[in-house]
Amino acid sequence: METRTEISSLGEFGLIQRINKGIRPALPDTVRGIGDDAAVIDLGEELGLLTSDMFLEGIHFDLTFFPLKHLGYKIIAAGVSDIAAMNGIPRQVTVNLALSNRFSVEAVDELYEGMKVACKDFNVDLVGGDTTSSRSGLIISVSAFGKVKKDKIAYRNTAQPNDLLCVTGDLGGAYMGLQLLEREKQVFLANPNMQPELEGKDYVIQRQLRPEARMDVVYELDEAGVIPTSMIDLSDGLASDLLHICAQSGVGAVIFEERLPIDEQTYLAASELNIGAATAALNGGEDYELLFTVSQSAYEQIKNNPKITFIGYITDKKGEVELHTKGDTRVPLTAQGWNA
């Protein structure tokens, strides 16, 4: 009898590893395939970077509270963020759409208006894509192409013991914004006459609905003469993405809870919803910040950059990734990810 293995038994990361085992690039110009934020292609003097993301209605976004213009912006930002995570410069994007008949031409215009704003902000060209019909709402796939000089690329698997662990911006805001929006949706469904209670929460709402890819920091690192020894973008959450770096680099890490950059609005929203702010920062995801490592010699060059926080360091203890808590204890970090 043929056996059936449920995808949920593997989880997201296990499934990716299983797929990767059976695929080996055969072409000489394929430098790197599955396993990083983008595939890497040899273009001669430079390296090409190619990445793709999918967004499904009801899984990745809820149109009850997600404006189509913001959604258009977010999908482009997500693709650009993957290029940024390789220390690259984005150049072109393509977008594929599957639409059900409940979407009007005006709705599609609104979606593309957000994409156009994002393309202008990140200096990329929208150069094509495909459209088709859907029986299950809105499905979007975005692919992004970028370039990086061969001596400046940053991979996930090149962190070294004693490297400093850095993160851009602040963490947990996107997750808390989502929790607030979900709460207000339930209130509305129970009583459509109720007004949403989102005053003073603009920042965390924006973090969920209209995130920014951190190309600004990529440019600033270059100006400072710093090349990250490894890097990843924070789409799955700090804990999960740090575990990616450590597993692929064969190292361990220690991060300090007191060093986690968390915005005041995130703290307030977490308190209101009875969620630990540190838990949101570690496991929330969709912040699209950059998590990267640098050698200790790079500290002086970036220590005064207000967009970068030093949150820990890399160790030689393979697989041991720990949180040093405010209570002065060490707690192992585990990956979250999705489970089908």
C-alpha positions as CSV (number, residue, x, y, z in Angstrom):
1,M,0.0,0.0,0.0
2,E,1.3,3.4,-1.0
3,T,2.2,5.6,2.1
4,R,1.0,9.1,2.4
5,T,3.0,11.7,4.4
6,E,1.2,14.8,5.5
7,I,3.0,18.1,4.7
8,S,2.2,19.2,8.3
9,S,4.5,16.5,9.5
10,L,7.4,18.3,7.8
11,G,6.4,22.0,8.3
12,E,7.6,24.8,6.0
13,F,11.3,24.4,6.6
14,G,11.3,20.6,6.4
15,L,9.4,20.7,3.1
16,I,11.9,23.2,1.6
17,Q,14.8,20.9,2.7
18,R,13.1,17.9,1.2
19,I,12.5,19.7,-2.2
20,N,16.1,21.0,-2.2
21,K,17.5,17.4,-1.8
22,G,16.1,16.4,-5.1
23,I,17.2,19.5,-7.1
24,R,20.8,20.1,-8.3
25,P,21.6,23.0,-10.6
26,A,23.3,21.7,-13.8
27,L,24.2,24.9,-15.7
28,P,27.6,26.6,-15.1
29,D,26.1,30.0,-14.6
30,T,23.8,28.9,-11.8
31,V,25.9,29.9,-8.8
32,R,23.3,29.2,-6.1
33,G,19.8,27.7,-6.3
34,I,17.3,26.9,-3.5
35,G,18.2,27.9,0.0
36,D,18.8,31.6,0.2
37,D,16.7,34.8,-0.2
38,A,17.4,34.7,-3.9
39,A,18.9,32.5,-6.5
40,V,22.3,33.7,-7.8
41,I,23.3,33.7,-11.5
42,D,26.7,34.5,-12.9
43,L,26.4,37.4,-15.4
44,G,30.1,37.8,-16.0
45,E,31.3,40.9,-14.1
46,E,28.3,40.9,-11.8
47,L,25.9,38.4,-10.2
48,G,22.2,38.3,-11.0
49,L,19.7,37.8,-8.2
50,L,16.3,36.2,-8.8
51,T,13.5,35.6,-6.3
52,S,9.8,35.0,-6.1
53,D,7.0,35.2,-3.6
54,M,3.3,34.1,-3.5
55,F,0.4,35.9,-1.8
56,L,-2.9,34.2,-1.4
57,E,-6.1,35.8,-0.2
58,G,-7.2,34.3,3.1
59,I,-3.7,33.1,3.8
60,H,-1.4,36.1,3.4
61,F,-3.9,38.9,3.4
62,D,-7.5,39.7,4.3
63,L,-9.3,42.2,2.0
64,T,-11.7,43.0,4.8
65,F,-9.1,45.4,6.2
66,F,-6.3,45.3,3.6
67,P,-6.6,48.2,1.0
68,L,-5.7,47.0,-2.5
69,K,-3.3,49.9,-3.0
70,H,-1.4,48.9,0.2
71,L,-1.4,45.3,-1.0
72,G,0.2,46.3,-4.3
73,Y,2.9,48.2,-2.4
74,K,3.6,45.3,0.0
75,I,4.1,42.7,-2.7
76,I,6.7,44.8,-4.4
77,A,8.4,45.6,-1.1
78,A,8.6,41.9,-0.3
79,G,10.4,41.1,-3.6
80,V,12.8,44.0,-3.1
81,S,13.5,42.9,0.5
82,D,14.7,39.5,-0.8
83,I,17.2,41.3,-3.1
84,A,18.3,43.6,-0.3
85,A,19.0,40.5,1.9
86,M,21.6,39.4,-0.7
87,N,23.2,42.9,-0.4
88,G,22.0,43.5,-4.0
89,I,20.3,46.3,-5.9
90,P,16.8,45.5,-7.3
91,R,16.2,46.2,-11.0
92,Q,13.1,44.6,-12.4
93,V,9.9,42.9,-11.1
94,T,7.2,40.8,-12.7
95,V,3.7,40.2,-11.2
96,N,1.3,37.4,-12.0
97,L,-2.4,37.8,-11.0
98,A,-5.2,35.3,-10.6
99,L,-8.6,37.1,-10.2
100,S,-12.1,36.0,-9.4
101,N,-15.1,37.7,-11.0
102,R,-15.8,39.7,-7.9
103,F,-12.9,42.0,-8.7
104,S,-13.6,45.0,-10.9
105,V,-11.4,46.8,-13.4
106,E,-11.2,49.7,-10.8
107,A,-10.0,47.3,-8.2
108,V,-7.2,46.1,-10.4
109,D,-6.3,49.7,-11.1
110,E,-6.0,50.3,-7.3
111,L,-3.8,47.3,-6.9
112,Y,-1.4,48.4,-9.6
113,E,-1.4,52.0,-8.3
114,G,0.2,50.6,-5.1
115,M,2.7,48.6,-7.2
116,K,3.7,51.7,-9.2
117,V,4.3,53.8,-6.1
118,A,6.5,51.0,-4.7
119,C,8.4,50.7,-8.0
120,K,9.1,54.4,-7.8
121,D,10.2,54.3,-4.2
122,F,12.6,51.4,-4.7
123,N,13.7,52.4,-8.2
124,V,12.6,49.2,-10.0
125,D,10.7,48.6,-13.2
126,L,7.6,46.5,-13.5
127,V,8.3,44.7,-16.7
128,G,5.6,42.1,-17.1
129,G,3.6,39.2,-15.7
130,D,0.6,37.0,-16.4
131,T,-3.1,37.3,-15.6
132,T,-5.6,34.5,-15.3
133,S,-9.0,33.7,-13.7
134,S,-9.4,32.2,-10.2
135,R,-12.1,30.4,-8.4
136,S,-10.7,31.2,-5.0
137,G,-10.2,34.9,-4.7
138,L,-7.1,36.9,-5.4
139,I,-3.7,35.1,-5.9
140,I,-0.5,37.1,-6.6
141,S,3.0,36.0,-7.5
142,V,5.8,38.5,-7.7
143,S,9.3,37.8,-9.0
144,A,12.2,40.3,-8.6
145,F,15.5,40.5,-10.3
146,G,18.6,42.4,-9.1
147,K,22.3,42.6,-9.3
148,V,25.3,42.7,-7.0
149,K,29.0,42.9,-7.4
150,K,30.7,39.6,-6.9
151,D,32.8,40.8,-3.9
152,K,29.8,42.3,-2.1
153,I,27.2,39.5,-2.1
154,A,25.9,38.3,1.3
155,Y,24.7,34.7,1.8
156,R,22.9,33.0,4.7
157,N,25.6,30.4,5.1
158,T,28.7,32.5,5.7
159,A,28.3,33.7,9.3
160,Q,31.5,33.2,11.4
161,P,32.0,32.6,15.2
162,N,32.5,35.9,17.0
163,D,30.6,37.9,14.4
164,L,28.3,40.6,15.7
165,L,24.6,40.1,15.1
166,C,22.7,43.1,13.9
167,V,19.1,44.0,12.9
168,T,17.6,47.0,11.2
169,G,14.7,49.1,12.4
170,D,12.4,47.6,15.1
171,L,10.6,44.3,15.5
172,G,7.2,42.9,16.2
173,G,5.2,45.9,14.9
174,A,3.8,44.1,11.8
175,Y,2.5,41.2,13.9
176,M,0.9,43.5,16.5
177,G,-0.7,45.5,13.6
178,L,-2.2,42.3,12.3
179,Q,-3.5,41.3,15.7
180,L,-5.2,44.7,16.1
181,L,-6.8,44.5,12.6
182,E,-8.0,41.0,13.2
183,R,-9.6,42.1,16.5
184,E,-11.4,45.0,14.9
185,K,-12.6,42.7,12.1
186,Q,-14.3,40.4,14.7
187,V,-15.8,43.4,16.4
188,F,-17.2,44.7,13.1
189,L,-18.6,41.2,12.2
190,A,-20.4,41.1,15.5
191,N,-21.7,44.7,15.2
192,P,-21.2,46.6,11.9
193,N,-22.2,49.8,13.6
194,M,-19.1,49.7,15.9
195,Q,-16.3,52.1,15.0
196,P,-12.8,50.7,14.9
197,E,-10.5,51.5,17.9
198,L,-7.3,52.1,16.1
199,E,-6.5,55.7,17.2
200,G,-2.9,56.1,18.1
201,K,-1.9,52.8,16.5
202,D,-1.0,54.2,13.1
203,Y,2.6,52.9,13.2
204,V,1.9,49.2,13.9
205,I,-1.0,49.2,11.4
206,Q,1.4,50.6,8.7
207,R,4.0,48.0,9.6
208,Q,1.5,45.3,8.6
209,L,-0.2,47.0,5.7
210,R,2.6,48.9,4.0
211,P,6.1,47.6,5.1
212,E,9.3,49.1,3.7
213,A,12.2,47.1,2.2
214,R,15.4,48.3,3.8
215,M,17.3,49.4,0.7
216,D,18.3,52.5,2.6
217,V,20.5,50.4,5.0
218,V,22.0,48.4,2.1
219,Y,23.2,51.7,0.6
220,E,24.4,53.0,3.9
221,L,26.4,49.8,4.6
222,D,28.0,50.2,1.2
223,E,28.9,53.9,1.9
224,A,30.4,52.8,5.3
225,G,32.5,50.2,3.5
226,V,30.9,47.3,5.3
227,I,30.0,44.0,3.7
228,P,27.8,41.7,5.9
229,T,29.3,38.3,6.5
230,S,25.8,36.9,6.3
231,M,22.3,38.3,5.8
232,I,18.6,37.4,5.6
233,D,15.4,39.4,5.6
234,L,12.9,39.1,8.4
235,S,9.8,37.7,6.8
236,D,9.3,34.6,9.0
237,G,10.3,36.2,12.3
238,L,13.6,36.8,14.1
239,A,13.9,33.4,15.7
240,S,13.1,31.4,12.5
241,D,15.3,33.5,10.3
242,L,18.3,33.5,12.7
243,L,17.9,29.7,12.8
244,H,18.2,29.7,9.0
245,I,21.5,31.6,9.2
246,C,22.9,29.4,12.0
247,A,21.9,26.1,10.4
248,Q,23.3,26.9,7.1
249,S,26.5,28.5,8.5
250,G,27.1,25.6,11.0
251,V,27.2,28.0,13.9
252,G,25.2,29.0,17.0
253,A,24.1,32.4,18.4
254,V,23.2,34.3,21.5
255,I,20.8,37.2,21.3
256,F,19.9,39.5,24.3
257,E,16.3,40.2,25.0
258,E,17.1,43.6,26.4
259,R,18.7,44.5,23.1
260,L,15.6,43.7,20.9
261,P,14.5,46.9,19.2
262,I,10.8,47.3,19.9
263,D,8.8,50.4,19.2
264,E,6.6,52.0,21.9
265,Q,3.5,51.4,19.9
266,T,4.4,47.7,19.7
267,Y,4.8,47.6,23.5
268,L,1.4,49.3,24.0
269,A,-0.4,47.1,21.5
270,A,1.2,43.9,23.0
271,S,0.1,45.0,26.5
272,E,-3.5,45.8,25.3
273,L,-3.8,42.3,23.7
274,N,-1.9,40.5,26.5
275,I,0.9,39.4,24.2
276,G,4.6,39.5,25.2
277,A,6.3,42.2,23.2
278,A,9.5,40.1,23.0
279,T,7.4,37.1,21.7
280,A,6.0,39.4,19.0
281,A,9.5,40.6,18.1
282,L,11.0,37.0,18.0
283,N,8.2,35.2,16.2
284,G,5.9,37.7,14.6
285,G,7.3,37.9,11.1
286,E,6.6,40.3,8.1
287,D,8.7,43.1,9.5
288,Y,10.9,42.9,6.4
289,E,13.9,44.2,8.4
290,L,17.4,42.9,7.7
291,L,19.1,40.5,10.1
292,F,22.8,40.4,9.4
293,T,26.2,39.6,10.8
294,V,29.4,41.6,10.6
295,S,33.0,41.0,11.7
296,Q,34.0,42.7,14.9
297,S,36.3,45.0,12.9
298,A,33.2,46.6,11.3
299,Y,31.7,47.7,14.6
300,E,33.3,51.2,14.5
301,Q,32.1,51.9,11.0
302,I,28.4,51.3,11.8
303,K,28.0,51.7,15.6
304,N,26.5,55.2,15.2
305,N,23.9,54.3,12.6
306,P,20.6,54.8,14.3
307,K,18.9,52.3,12.0
308,I,21.1,49.4,13.2
309,T,20.9,47.6,16.6
310,F,23.5,45.1,17.8
311,I,21.5,42.3,19.4
312,G,24.0,39.5,20.0
313,Y,26.8,37.5,18.6
314,I,27.6,34.3,16.7
315,T,29.2,31.3,18.5
316,D,31.0,28.1,17.4
317,K,28.4,26.0,19.2
318,K,26.6,24.5,16.1
319,G,22.8,24.5,16.5
320,E,22.8,26.2,19.9
321,V,20.7,29.4,19.3
322,E,19.7,31.0,22.6
323,L,17.9,34.0,24.0
324,H,19.7,35.6,27.0
325,T,16.6,36.9,28.9
326,K,16.2,40.0,31.1
327,G,16.1,37.5,34.0
328,D,19.7,36.5,33.1
329,T,18.8,33.0,31.9
330,R,19.4,31.3,28.6
331,V,16.4,29.9,26.6
332,P,16.7,27.9,23.4
333,L,15.0,29.5,20.4
334,T,12.8,27.4,18.1
335,A,11.5,28.1,14.6
336,Q,7.8,28.9,14.1
337,G,7.1,29.0,10.3
338,W,3.8,27.8,8.9
339,N,2.3,24.3,9.1
340,A,-0.1,23.2,6.4
